[in-house]
């Protein structure tokens, strides 16, 4: 039995191939004892007619096999009848992937539609497109391939951003409206899987909507490419630049000779219809199908009568005795046919290579060949595409352009990209959101805003966007991007595993890392009032004091008069030492004083220059065991980060502003503050630039991912933005932008905290100066009292004498003092 839509082009091509094959096969095999007889029925393009003709062939004619039906939508019911009757249903044109496997009695001698999806995906991967619009007809033929295409695109990191489902009976207005709808979208790569009749209408309306111009990319599947030469000239003109895939039919002498006879027979069978230059794919598949069936029939032998149906049910058929044998023989048949190697694998024609074709002028031009290969993980995610020579050559795109379409752009008629920005960022240098109370307008500025603006300006195409403040956490912002409420996220957003589940990040624009900050503490406080004693150990001070007393007593005994030992080093040139033993003691004492003086001076100078910092608790476990409070920024990933480090949630305090962190660190853990602050390294550096005298980094930074911009998964902007980041990094533009925002807050080069020293105040020597002043003052006071006592008569006389003023009296007393001072002893 043969069931085809008699008035369709596929049926005309198929019937010519079937009858030609029948003649060729038995002309080449005159000694065969079996003969195939074809019983042709017209299904008229309807599912019901296909089912009724199949039932008639099974019940009335008792056929042993059915070639057909033609359409995938007709096949489901016919396959069920063949399964009930044990009769093979063999189709060379029903290619839907959803038809198989349904029953062991259904054989697809055409390539299943799913066989081409990897070739289509390879084209998408080759040109680095990341979003696809899938256009397919609402039928068994169209719906069957969609899950396979979606999976193939996913394997090459592309996603279907929109599915345009076109009813088979859609009006021209519906198709045009759908074209305008897709035109307002961002994606410019369209994959079309429809019948050639519907595809003709789609491309005519696409041209009317100006969607076949420069910047657009159209990819069509095998069903359209195979019937390309049957399309009228206006459709071909609208398809200029289209790329399509088609199973590769290897050239052979048998194919060439058969083509000549096929064209003549087609013209005889179909007067008024110009035959194609070559047998199309359905023609060679039909030819090979009948050749395989004739070989299987010869292996099976003579027909055995079918058992009569034992039911009055109109849908009941007999059970074929020949069908199972014929099926087994078909599955075992192998030969070199017109389409290449014929071999069925699990009831399907084994996949072959595909040629990549480009519509150019009135014909198709081969631009590459794709060969199926077993994809390893490195090939799936690497650069391997399966093309011969790994390249596609000389493609002319829509609009007669040779530039590969970007595949994505922001339509002028479309909305601006909504870029979400965290409104509660800590440092205004990074992100600052301000609202004008008078105009109620929002101004957004900061380092990362300037960086994003510079990077977007670097793109080779214009992107219109607007910043929209977001008041939630950074994780929530990433989730909102994934749901489509925002088109991107920009700010001081660290790459984390949680956020990566929602968005895809660009290359980092800032290094990562988490740094711990604690209050600076010194082993010796430079403001300590006893600081001048610290250079020498207390035992050494006691030893020096004892030695001074002992030396003083020794010299006093040796010289028979009291003398302070320290005087010998200062006034040794004017002191008269009488005994030699005393001179030895003084020399030894001078040596000791010189050493002590040098040691004290060096130690004090070192302490005045560099103060030894306490290293803090380098081991974080000490903070955890002590139950110290630690702090981090509110709404960031650091809360979960600290929990993973081992801190209890009750010991983690969150803050927003740097001033709040400074206050908490200043108070300390015991007074309602925190012992340590954990922050991303860029934040820590900026914080220390403001409070560099009081706080310091402790321990090594914890490694984390950097800061980046987030986009929806599959967005083609990710690759272009990452390339722009690389470009701006290489030409130092990113560094220049960072300096504009960070430099005014940094510590100066002369800041003491940068070198580990600090200025010493007067109170450090308060006690030393106080003692010295007191002793000196007491000595002067005792001298004056002694002087006045000795010269009291002269002082009284000066005071009682008449003088013009008080200053004259003071002058007279000073003259008396001078006379006493120069008087020889």
Buried (B, 14 or more C-beta within 10 A) or exposed (E): BBBBBBEBBBBBBBBBBBBBBBEBBBEEEEEEEBEBEEBBBBBBBEBEBBBBBBBBBBBEEBBBBBBBBBBBBBBBBBBBBBBBBBBBBBBBBBBBBBBBEBBBBBBBBBBBBBBBBBBBBBBBBBBBBBBBBBBBBBBBBBBBBBEBBBEBBEBBBBBBBBEBBBEBEBEEEEBBEBBBEBBEBBBBBBBBBBBBBBBBBBBBBBBBBEBBBEBBBBBBBBBBBBBBBBBEEEBBBBBBBBBBBBBBBEEEEEBEEBBEEBBEBBBEBBEEEEBBEBBBBBBBBBBBBBBBBBBBBBBBEEBEEBBEBEEEEEBBBBBBBBBBBBBBBBBEBEEEBBBBEBBBEEBBBBBBBBBBBBBBEEEBBEBBBBBBEEBEEEBEEEEBBBBEEEEBEEBBBBBEBEEBBBBBBBEEEEEEBBBBBBBBBBBBBBBBBEEEEEEEEBEBBBBBBBBBBBBBEBBEEEBEBEBBBBEBBBBBBBBBBBEEEBBBBBBBBBBBEEBBEBBBBBBBBBBBBBBBBBBBEBEEEBEEBEBBBBBBEEEEEEEBEEBBEEBBEBBBEBBEEEBEBEBBBEEBEEEEBEEEBBBEBBEEBBEBBEEBEEEBEEEBEEBBEEBEEEEBBEEBEEBBEEEBBBBBBBBBBBBBBBEEBEBEEEBBBEBEBBEBBBBBBBBBBEEEBBBBBBBBBBBBBBBBBBBBEEBBBBBEBBEBBBBBBBBBBBBBBBBBBBBBBEEBEEEEBBEEBBEEBBEEBBBEEEEEBEEEBBEBEEEBBBBBEEEEEEEEEEEEEEEEEEBEEEBEEBBEEBEEEEBEEEEEBEEBBEEBEEEEEEEEE
